[in-house]
Amino acid sequence: MDVLVVGGGGREHAIIKKLKESKDVGKIYALPGNGGIALDAICCDINVMDFEKIKAFALENNIGYAVVAPDDPLVGGCVDVLTEAGIPCFGPNAKAAIIEGSKIFSKNLMKKYGIPTAEYETFDDAGKALEYLEKAPLPTVIKADGLALGKGVVIAETLPDAKNAVYEMMQNKKFGKNGERVVIEEFLTGPEVSVLAFTDGNVVKPMVSSMDHKRAHDGDTGLNTGGMGTIAPNPYYTEEIAQRCMDEIFIPTIEAMKKEGRTFKGCLYFGLMLTESGPKVIEYNCRFGDPETQVVLPLLDGDLFEIMRAVTEERLKDVPVKIKDGSACCVIMASDGYPQSYEKGFEIDIPENLLNRVYVAGAKEKDGKLYTNGGRVLGVTSVEKTLKDAINASYKAAEKIHFANAFYRKDIGKRALEAKK
């Protein structure tokens, strides 16, 4: 069966590489894909938000199944358009994708159904938000209601910083309509854990836990990014905590969505904080995380395509989701200046024997060569028996990959190794 993957980053490259392992997958098309994805799929330059062009392409090319990976097209209703055209999809419809599309919706859902999360207030009036901040404890967290390319969350240490975040979002329209409403919430402390889980709306089957590294520089300093690296499994996520999360968070969430008439089918991402009073939800994503996917899928023991179809057809209970032994580490190689301004267009040199462990995020192809074309350029992933070996292997590989203005953190996995001790 020929498969279409909507998206063009490192996450999509990881999904495509995993789908290629399935005996039931024929050609794989990526819209728009990128220069590196073109090594593993047929790329076509169609914007992820041009649903009518995506539908026409799928019908013209006899696509048997589609995977919609990024947040914008999921929240915008790409799955709805393809499903109505008779093309089965992996990913939630727009009614369910609101769990990521609106933080106010997700916070109110958790409050209504008793799912543990940070205390919060919501505002659609900047004056009232600023007034509330005068008495809010510091640090405090300000979140734009809608999608903001992973940059809509500000942890404010001081009152002026908190007020500036509200001003930027609500009055200066930094994120357009997506920042017209905000959530101001309690600042939680504890280890963070990402859990990506398959669900068909009836059962939840988590993949391996992971740990993201959001800050741009070593020691968790610098600006927040889309993620500078990940490791899996997360050592803080014990069997006991996993069971609590299943009982108190995962199952209650899918049951709540079903009761709201928004049955969620796809990959539901749980961003968790392990606080002293137990695990709490920091955020939901309606799709595979990036770069978590780049360590989670290499540790998935089984046929991703079979699992995805079971989700779509609501028969996930009959399909096992197994995890391989071992650990994985992904180091993101970025363009210097990311997540702010950076230059593009530098040639990328990847030794051929490393191509199997590189996920390309921001690169274009010209005359048979790859050139940088984004902030996060590559994810270098290794799977080994131990976490220490996986980390070392990824860094050894990264040292052999070259492009001008490349930078990457040198401490991915350091916290996890210390936690293991």
N, C-alpha and C positions, 0 to 999 in steps of 0.2 A: 504494500500500500504506500502511495506517495504522501508525504507529510509536509505541511507548511508550518514554519515557526515564525511568528511575528516578533520582531525585535532585532537589535543589532549590536549587542554588547557582550561582555565577558560571560554574563549569566547565560545568554542565548547560545554562546559557543559551547559552554559546558553541557547544556541540554542537548544540543545537536550531537556532540561527541558521544553522549550516553545513548541517544536514540539510534545512532549508527550501529550499536552493538546488537540491536534486535534483528532477528531473522525475518520479522514481519514488516520491516520498514524498507521501502524501495528508495526512490529519489527523495532527498530532503531539500526543500526550498526555504530560503531565509529572506524576509522582507523587513528592512532593507539589507540586513547582514552587514558585514564589513570586510576589509581586505583579508583578514585572517580567517574569518568564517568561510570565505570563498574556497579555502583549502578542503573544507569538509561538506559544503553544501552549495547549491546553486543560488546565487544572490540576485535579487532584483530590486532596483532602487525605487521602492514605493514607501511613502511615509506611513508610519505606524498608525496615524490618526486618519488616514484616507480610507475609511471603511469600504466605500463603494468600489474603489480600485482594488482593494484587497479581496473583496468578494468576487469581483470580475476575474481577477487572476486565479483565484481558487477554482472557480467554475471552468475556466478555459483550460486549466492544467489538470483537471480531473483529480483534485486533491481529495484524498479519502479521510484525512484527519488534520486538524489544525491545533497548534499550541500557541496561545496568546500569552506572552511572557511579561511585558512591562506594565506598570501601573496605569499610565494614562489611557491606553486603549482599553484596558479592562474596565476602568471606572467609566470611560466614555461609551461603552456598550459594543465593542468589537465582537465579543462572543455572541451577543444577541443577533447582530447582523448576519454572521456566518451561520449560526444555528437555524435562523429563519430561512436561509438559502439551502438548508439540507446538509450542511457540512458539520459533522460532530466535532466538538472542541474540548480542549482541556483549558480550564480557567473559569472563574465565576462570571455570571451575567452581571449587568450593571446594578441590579437591585442588591445583589450580595456583595459586590465590590465596594459598596459604600462603606464597608467596615474599615477600609483604608482611605477612601475618598473623602470621608468626613470624620475628623477626630471628635467632633461634638457628638455625632451619631454613636461612635464606638464607646465613648466615655459614658454616655447616657444608657447605652445597652448594658454595660458592665454594672452600672449603678442599679438599674432596674432588676437585673437577674442575680445580683449578689456575687459578681465575679471580682476577685480582689484586684484593686488598682489604687493609684495615688488619689488622695482627696483633690477636688478641683472645683473651679467655677468657670462658666462660659460667658462670653461677652460679645455683643454686636454693636456696642457703643464705646468708642475710645475713651470718652470722659469717665464713664463708669469703671472701665478697666483700670485707668490711671488712679482713680480714687481707691479702688480695691487694693492696688499695690502698696498704698501708704501703710496698710496694716498687715500685708502678707509677710510671712516669715521668709528670711533669706537663707541660702539661695532659693530662688524660685524658678519655675520652668514655664516659658511662654511658647505656645504652639499655634501656628497657623492652622485653621480648620481644614483646609484642603491640601491638595498635592503641591509640593514645593521643591521637587528634585532632591529630596532628602535634606534640604537646608531650612526647613520651616520650623525648627526647634531651637530655642535659645535658652541656655542655662545661665541665668543672671545672678551674679554674685553680689551685686550692689543695686540699690534702688534706682540710680540713674541709668544703669545698664538695662534694668527691667523696663523702665519707662521708655527708653530709646527703642527697645524691641517692639513694644506696643505701637509706638509712633510709626516706626518703619513699616510694620505690617498693616496697620489699620488706617493710618492717615497718609503715609507716603506710598501706599499701594505697592510695596516691594514685590509681593506675589500676586498682584492683581486681585481678582475676586476671591482667590483662594485664601487671602489673608484678611478679608473683611470681617470675619468672625475669628475669635481666638479662644483658646483654652489656657487658663492659668492654673497650674497645678503644683501640688506638694513635691518637693525635691526628695527623691528616695535614694537610699544608699545601700550598697551591697554589690556582689558580683553580678554582672549581666550575662544572660544566656540567650542565644537564639535557637529556637526550635522550629523547623520547617516540617509541616505535617500534611500528608495526603488525607483528604476527606471527601466523601461522596454525599455528605449531608446526614448520613446515618451513623457511620463509624469514623474514628480518627486513628490514623496509623502514622506516628511520628517517624521521621528519619533521625539520623544521628544529631546530637546537640552540637553547637559550635560557639565559638567566641570571636566576635568581630573586634577590629581595632580602628575606631573612627577618626581619631586625631591624626593630623598630617605628619607629626614628627615623633621621634623617639621619646619614651617616657610619658606618652599620652599628653603631649604638648602640641601647641599649634591649633589651627582651625579645624572644625569638624569637616569631614569629607564624606564621600559615599562609602568609604571603607578602604583601609590601606592594607588589609590582610586578615586572614582568618585561620583558625585551627579547629580541628575536630578529632575526638569528642571533647566537650568542655568538662574539665575535671571537677568543677563545682556542681555539675548536674548529676547527682547521685541517683541510685535506683529509688531511694525513698522520696527524694524531691520529684523525680519523674512521675511517681505514682500520685503524689499530691497534685501535681500539675494536671495530670489526666483527670482526676476526680473533681478538682476545684476550678479548673480553668478550661481545659480543652473540650471535654464533653459538654459542660455547661454553655460554652460559647456556641457550639454548633446547634445545640438544642434551642438556645435563645434565638439564633438566626432563623431557625425553622419556624418557631412560634411567631416571629415577626413577619412571616411570609417571604423570607429572603434566604431560602436554603442555599448554603454555600457548598459548591463543588469545585475542587481544584487543590491548589497548595495554599494552606493558611499558615502564615508566618507569625509566630508568637515571639515578640520581644519581651523578655522577662527580667525582673530584678529580684534577686534572692535576698530579701530583707530579713531583719531579725525576727519579724513576725510572720515570715513565710513568703512564698513566691507571689509576686504581683505582676500584672501586665503593664508594661510601659507603652507598648504599641502593638497594633495588628498590621500586617501587610497582607494584601489579597493575592500574593504571588511569591514565587521563589525569590529569596533575598540575593543581593549582589554586594559583596563577593562570597556570601555563605554557600551559594550553590556550587562554587568551584572546589569546595572541600567535601560538601555533603554528598553530591552525586558520585564522585569517585569511590566513596565508601558504601554506596548502595549496592547490595548484592542481589541482583535480579534484573528483570527486563523492564526498563522504565516505560516503554511503550505499552506493555501489557498492563502495568499499574495505572497509567493514564487512562486507558480505555475502560478499565474497571471503575475508575472514578466517574467518568462520563456516563457510564451505563448503570451506575448505582449498585455495583456488585463487588465493592472493595473488600467486604468481609470474607470473600472467597479467595482473595489473592494475597499471598504473603509479602510483607515488606521487611526484608532482612538486611542486616548491617554487617559488613565485612569486619573481621578483626583488624586491628591496627589503628594508625592515626594518620591524619592528613594536615598539611600546612600549605597555605596559599600566600605568597608574597606579591603584593601589587607593585608593579613598576610604573611610575607616573612621570608626567612632564613637570620639570621644575617650575614652580609657581602655582601649581594646582593646590587648593581648589579655587584660586583666584585667576589671574591672567597668566597665560603660558604660550609659548610658541609651538607651532605645528610644522610638519613637513620634513622631519628628519628621518633618514633611512634607518631601518631596524635590521639588525643582524642577529638572526636566531640560528644557532647550529642545528643542522637537520635532525640530529639524534635527540634534540630536546623538544621538537615540535609536538610530540605526543603529550607533553605535560604543560604546554602553554595554552592559555585561554586568551584570545585576543579581544580587547575591549574597544580601543580607540586607534584604529589603523586603517589606512586605505592602500589599495594595490595600484601600482603603475609600472607598466613594462616589466612585469614579473617580480617586482620588488615591493616590500612593505615600507610604508612611511607613517610616522606618528600623525594622528588626527584627533586627539582628544586629551583630556586631563589624565584619566587612568588609561594606560596604554595596554599593559599585559598583566595577566595573573599567572604566576609560576607556581605550579602545584606539585607536591610530592606526597606519595603514600608509602609509609614504612611501618615496620612492626611497632616502633616506639615513637612518641611525639618528638623526642629529642632528635632522632634520626630523620624524621620527616622535615623538621625545621632546618637541620643542617643540609639536607639534600636540596631543599628549595633555594637556600642561599647560595650553595655551590653552583646551581644552575643559573641563578640570576646573575652571578658574576661573569658568566660566559655569554650573556646576552647584552648587546650594546646598541645604544642610540644616543645622540647628542641631547644634553639637558635631562638625562634620566636621573630620577631619584627614587629611593624606596627606604622605608623604615628598616632599621637593623635589629629591632627587638620584637618582631612578631612572635608570639608564643611564649615570651619571657614570663609573663604573669602566670600563664598556665603551668609552666615548668615549676615555678615557685609554689604554686598551689599543690602540685603533686607531691612535693617534699613534705 
